Amino acid sequence: MRTKKIFIFSLVLVLILALTVSFSEAAPQKKDQKKDQKVKSVIPQDIKALLEQGLPARQVRADVPFEFSDIYILPAKGTYIAIFITRIKNGDLDYAQSAANQDIYQSDVDLFMQFYELGGEAPKLIVEQRTSSSFTIPSTEYQPEGESYYYLGYPLPAGKYVLAAALGQRATKKIGTTYYDFEIPNYEELAQTNNKLETSSLFLLKDIQQMDAQENYPNFHKDYFSWIVFRAFPYPDNKLKPGDQPNLMFMIYGAQADENQTFDLEINFDIRKDNNKIVAFTPMKYNINFIEQAIPLPTVKKVQIKDDQGERIEDRPLEPGTYEIVLNIKDNKSGLTLEKRIPFELVIE
């Protein structure tokens, strides 16, 4: 296997270790700050009251129906980047043809959010934020019943939280609310305490594009999320086709490095269906603990045939269905190992 973009290896690692500028204003209150210090409010009072009213029972307002269904945890210096994922119907965002450009449908939205820390008698508000976005869909592709994925990015330290969010459509003035309970593990601490390997979130990317500059947080995007200086486009619903080459990007925690901060990691990748190996790749070696790896999906599988003509191996088309990309990670310095699996659906057109 070969990586699709070799520059990512060194660039991402340097950025993870060095860049904190865009997080400084977005980062929540530090633990050593005064307990009675008030959180700066950036949300209109009527929306703030609406979010706080629904918080105890997680009671949503469905004028703009949306909910966060999953989260990616990405590495960053001194914190993590949480990527919250939601899928929204086009009609619910009231896309309309642009007066300036009839070739697109457009929806302008504002997203208001409160992050509460869990663990005490009641959720504790630690930060409020807001962001604005303008989304477009080509007129030839627009369908009111169609759905798109949207990604909210925000930096947070390890901990247990609830996200209270309100999404407003500017043209119609409609507002919907949602609540999402989640936890960000302290991967480094877990790896050290339990003497084991850990990884940041594993997900499949169909494209990675470099931006000219790092984007500020929070941000809210359609079809992709931003991370440091990259736009990352996940596969919707992890649906892939034979011949696709999904990309993995993740950090390994708990591995040992030498005095030069050089690692000795080895990963065996294979693809399985019903736990049977369809293809096994040549083991890959890495000297850094940030992994960027393309996984080429085969178009056929090898099948052993026994009939009156004898015994032989033939290529047969892959069947549609649920498969897994399996990673067996080994740190050759410590001997620690870890297996991870990423399910995906193979679609045959």
N, C-alpha and C positions, 0 to 999 in steps of 0.2 A: 504494500500500500504506500501511497505517497500523499503528502499534505497538499491541499489546494493552494494555500497561501503561506509560504515559508516565513515571510516577514512577520507574521502574527506572533510566532513563538517569542522572539526577543522583545518585540514592541509591547505586547500585552503585559509581559512580566515586569518590564520597566515601569509601565504606567500604573500597574497595580501597586507597586512598591513606592511610587513617587507622588502620584497625583491625589491631592485632597482639596484643591481650590474650589471646585464646583460643589463640594459637599459642605463647605463651611457654613453657608447660610441656611442650607436645608437641614443640616443635622439637628436631631432633637436635643433637648436639654441634657447636659451631662449629669451623671449621678452625684458628683460632688458639689453641684450648685445648690443654692439655698432651696429648701423644701417648699417655702412659701412664695418663691418667685413665680409670678404669673406667666402663663404662656401667651406670647404675642398673638393677638387675634387678627387674622387676615380674611376672615369669612364674614359676609353680611349677616347681621344679627338675626334676620328671619330664617336664613338657612341654618345658621348655628343652632337656633332654638329647635328647628325641625330635626336635626341630627341628634341633639341631646335628648329630645323627647322620645325618639324611637330606640335609643341605645339600650336601656335595661332589658327589653324583650326582643331586641333586634327586629323591631317592627319597621318594615320598609314602606316606602311610597313608590307606587308603580306607574306614575305618569310617564316616566321614561324607564321601561323595564330593563334592568341590568343587574348582574351579580358577578362577583369575582369567584372563579371556580378553581383556580390553581395558582401556584406561586413558584417562581424560579429564584434561587438564592445564588448570587454571583459574588466572587471575591473582590475585595477592594482594601486599600490600606486602612487598618484600624477599624474597619466596619464591614458591612456587607451591602450589596445592592439587591433590594427586593423588587422583583418584577411580578406585578399582579396581572392576572389574565382574565379577560372577560370577552364573551361573544355576544354581539348585539345585532338584532335584526335591523336592516336598513330602514324600513318603514318606521321603526320606533325612534330613530334619530332624525326623522323628517327631512331626509335629503331632498333637495329641490334643485332644478336646473339653474345654473348660474346665469344671471342677467348679462354678465360680461363675457361668458363663454358657454355657448349652448352645447359644447361637446362634453361637459362634465356635470354631474350632480354634486352638490356640496352641502355639508352640514357643519356649522360652527357651534362649538360647545365650550362650556366652562366646567371644570371639575374641581370640587371643593372637598377637602379631606381633613379628617382629624385622626391622629394616631393615639390610642390609649394603651398604656402599659397594664397588663394583667398580673395578678398575684396577690393583691391586697384585698381589703374588704369590698372595694369598688374600683372599677377601671379608673386609672389616673391619666388625665390628658397630658401628653408630653410635647405635642407639636401640632400646629395647624398649618395647612398649605393650600394653595390653589394654583391651577394652571389652565391655560386656554389652548384650544386646538382647532384646526380647520381641516376637515377630512373631505376627500374627493373620490368619486367613482366615475370612470368613463361612461358616457351616456349609452354606449353600445353594450355595456356590461351590467347596467343598473337593473336590479329587480327588487321591488319593495319587500318581498319575502326572503330575499337573500340575506345572508349573515356574514359578518366580518369579525375578525379577532382584533382586540385592542389591548394595549399593554401599558400599564402605569409603572413607572420606575421611580424608586425612592431609596435613599441610603438609611439603614438602621443598624444598630448594634444587635448582638444576640439577645434574645428575650422572647417573652410571650406578649402578644398584642391583639388588639382589635382595631380594624380600620373602619371608620365611619365615613362614607363618601356620598356626595350629592352630585349628580350629573345634570346640568342645565343646558337646554337647547335654546340658543339666543333668539332665533326667529320666532319660535312659538311660545317662548317663556315657560315651557314645560320643565318640570324638575322631578327626577327620580332619586331615591336613596337606597343604599344597601349597606350591609355590615359583613365583615369578614374576619373571623378569628383565625389567627395563625401563629406559628412559632418559628423563629430563626435560631437554629442550633449554633452553638459555639463549636464549630468543627475542630479548630485547633485544640481547644481545651479537652474536648471529647477524645481526640486522638491521643493526646499526651496522658490523660488520666487513665484511659483504658488500654494504653499501649497497643493501639490498632490503627489501621489506615481508615481515613474518611475521605469523601469527595464532596465538592460542591454539587449543586443540582446538575443532573444529566438531562440533556434535551437534544433534539435533532434539528440542525439548521440547514436550510436549503440555499442560503446565500449569506455572505458577510461582506459589508462594504465599509471602507474606511472614510471617516468624515475629516473635514479640514481642522476641526477643533473639538474639544470636549464639550458636551452639552450639559447645561445646568439641570439640576433636579429640583422639584419633580418634573417629569415629562409624561405625556400621554400620546401614544402613537397608534396608528392603524397599520396592521400587517407586520410590524416590526417593533423591536425595542432597541433603545440605545444603551450602550455600555462603554464607558470611557470614550474612545474615539471611533466606535464602530456602530453600524446599524446591523442588527442581527435579525434575520427573517426565519422564524421557525416554520416547520412543516405543520399546516393546520391538521389537528386531530392525529398527528403522526401517521398520515396516510402517504405511502410511498409507492413508486412503480418500479418494476424491474429495470435495472440500469441506472437508477438514481444514485447519487453519491452524497448522502447526508454527512454533515460535518459535526463533530463533537468538540466542545471547548469546556474544560473543567480544570479545577485545581485539586491536587492530591495533598491531603494533610496527614501528618504523622510519619512521613518518610524521613530517613536520615540523610544528611548532606555532609560532605567533608569540609575541611577548613576553607576551601575555595567556593563553598556553597554549590558544589556539584553533586547531583543525585545520580543514582544508578537504578533506574526503574525499568521494568519490563512489563509489557501488557500483551496478552493473547486475546485477540478479537475473533469471535466467530458468530455466525448467524444460525439460529435454530428455529425449528417448527416442531411443536409438541415435544420439546426438549431433545429432538434429534438434530444433529449438526447437518446443516445444508452446505455450509462452506466454512473452512477454517483458514485464517490468514497467517502469514508469516509473523512470528512474534516481533513486536516493535520495541526498541530501546530508546530511553529518553534520559537526558542529563539535567533536565529541569523538571519542576513539579507542576508546571502549568502545561496541560496537554491540549493540542489542537490536532485533530486527526480526521481525515476523510475516510468514510467506510463505503467502498463501492459495492452496490448490491448486484448480485449476478442476474443474468437473464434466464439461465437454465440451471438445473441441478444434475449431478451425476447419479445414475441409477444402475445398480447391478442387475443384469438380466440373465436368467437361466431358462433355456428352452431347448427344443430339439436341435437347434443350431449351435448349441454350446453355451459357454459362460462368457459374458462380456460386460463392459461399462458403456452406457449410452447417455447422451444428453437428453433431458426431458424438460419441457416448460415448467416453470414454477406455478404452483396453484395459488389462487388468491386465499387470503385468510390472515390469521394472527401469527406473527413471527416475533423473535427477540434478537436484539444485538446483545451479546454476552461479553463482558469484559472481565478477564482474570488478571488482576494487578498484583505485581510482586515487587517489593523493595529489596533489591539484592544486598543492600548493606545491613538491614536488620532482619531479613527473612520474613517480614510481615507480608501477609497476602490479603486480598479483598476481592470478592466477586460482586459485580453489579450487572443488572439486566435492564434493558430498555425495550419495552414492547412497542410494536408498530404493526399497522395493517398494510398488507401488500394488496394493491389494487391493480387488476388486470384490465386494460382498456381494449 
